Amino acid sequence: GGGGHSRLVAVMLDGVPLFGAMDNIHDTLDECGGHVDASYPFYHYHARATHPYTVKCLRGCIVGGGLRGVNTGLQASALCTPQEEQYDYSLLAFASWVT
């Protein structure tokens, strides 16, 4: 899956995957730096070539009440509310990781 899509870089603390930077997608990214697209029909972040390089905030919910001292400046988005239907991330089994 994901032909032409950037490679998987990491999974953020909120459990949402982070893919590499791509040209011409920044208009499709939300305030945290993520979106849903045709290659991966689930919410995911993209790295950027400019600051903040990864994400501005976390869109997914962090279980347990916080980041526990890890990058305390990075906060969950105000949009963080548990969804009735969760995204299916099974396509990640076929994603190419950056090596």
C-alpha positions in Angstrom: 0.0 0.0 0.0 0.9 3.7 -0.2 2.6 3.7 -3.7 4.1 7.2 -4.2 3.6 8.0 -0.5 6.6 8.9 1.7 8.0 6.2 4.0 6.9 5.6 7.6 9.3 7.4 10.0 7.9 6.7 13.5 4.8 6.3 15.6 4.2 9.3 17.8 3.4 9.1 21.5 -0.4 9.3 20.7 -0.1 6.2 18.6 -0.5 8.0 15.3 2.0 7.2 12.5 4.5 9.8 11.2 5.5 9.6 7.6 8.3 11.5 5.9 7.9 14.9 4.2 6.2 15.2 0.8 6.0 18.1 -1.7 2.8 19.9 -2.3 0.8 18.5 0.7 1.1 21.2 3.3 -2.2 22.8 2.3 -3.9 19.5 3.1 -2.4 19.2 6.6 -4.3 20.3 9.7 -3.0 22.4 12.6 -1.1 19.4 14.0 0.5 18.4 10.7 -1.7 15.5 9.8 -4.4 14.4 7.4 -6.2 11.4 5.8 -5.3 10.7 2.1 -6.0 8.1 -0.6 -2.8 6.2 0.0 -3.4 5.7 3.7 -7.1 6.2 4.5 -6.5 6.9 8.2 -5.2 9.9 10.1 -1.4 10.3 10.0 1.2 13.0 10.4 3.9 14.1 8.0 7.4 15.4 8.7 8.3 18.8 7.3 11.4 20.4 5.9 11.0 23.4 8.2 10.3 24.0 11.9 8.8 22.2 13.8 9.9 19.3 11.5 7.6 16.7 13.0 4.2 17.8 14.5 2.9 20.9 16.2 0.5 19.1 18.5 -0.8 15.6 19.0 -4.2 14.8 17.5 -4.6 11.4 19.0 -5.5 11.0 22.7 -2.8 10.1 25.1 -4.0 7.5 27.6 -3.0 8.1 31.2 -3.2 11.8 31.4 -0.1 13.2 29.7 3.4 12.8 28.3 5.0 12.0 31.7 7.9 14.4 31.3 8.7 13.6 27.6 8.8 16.7 25.5 6.4 18.5 27.9 6.0 21.4 25.4 4.1 19.1 23.0 0.5 19.0 24.0 -2.5 17.1 22.8 -4.8 19.0 20.5 -8.0 20.5 21.9 -9.7 18.2 19.3 -8.5 15.2 21.3 -11.7 13.4 22.1 -12.1 9.6 21.9 -13.9 8.6 18.7 -16.7 6.1 18.6 -15.0 4.5 15.6 -11.2 4.2 15.6 -9.1 4.2 12.4 -7.9 0.9 11.1 -4.1 1.0 11.0 -3.6 -2.5 9.6 -2.2 -1.1 6.4 0.9 -0.1 8.4 1.9 -3.8 8.2 2.8 -3.1 4.5 4.3 0.4 5.0 8.0 1.0 4.1 10.0 2.3 7.0 12.8 4.8 6.6 16.1 3.0 7.2 
